[in-house]
């Protein structure tokens, strides 16, 4: 997942991606504990993707109506 791709998405889309990535990370951790995971570097990649999504979410301008 590239940073450029994340900049073009809305906050709602980013939150959906974030939830999907967290679910994927949880599943990978379960597979690791059950000794079924072959490529342990996937966990590191998913964690980095989660950090990219959170960074993109934080950089999006907040759309609050303060009157």
N, C-alpha and C positions, 0 to 999 in steps of 0.2 A: 504494500500500500504506500503510495507516494504522497508526499506533503502537498504537492500541487493538486492531486485528486481531492484531498480533504478540504482544501481552501474553497473549492467550488460547490461544496455541499452546505445545506442549511443546518441549523442547530438540531433540528428534529432528526434529520438523517444521520448526523453525527452521533446522536444519543442512541439510535438504533444500532449503528455500527459498534458503538462502545459496548452495548449489552451483548451483542453477538460475540464480540471478542472475549469478553469476560466469561461467557458460557464455554467458548472454545478452550480457554485457559483452564477452566475447571475440569473439563473433560480430559484434557491432556495430563493434568496432574493425577487424575484417577487412573489413567492408563499407565502412567509412570509408576504409581504405587503397586499396580497389579502386574508390573513387569511386562506389559504388552507394548509399550512405546518403543519403537525402534530408533527414531531420530529425536534425541532429546534437545537438539538445538531449536526445535519448533517452539518450545516453551519460551525461549529467549526472544524469538521473532515475534511471537504473539504479545509478549510484554512490551516490546518496542512499539508495536502497532497501537497498543492501548495508550502508551505515552504520547504518540503522535496525535491520536484522536483527542485526547484530553487537552493537548496544547492547542490544537485547532479550535476546540470549543472555547477555550479561554481567550483566544485572540479574536473571536467573533465579537462584533459590537453588540452590546446589550440593548435590547429593544424594549425598554420599559417606558411607560407613559406616566411621568411624574407631573401632576398638575396641582 
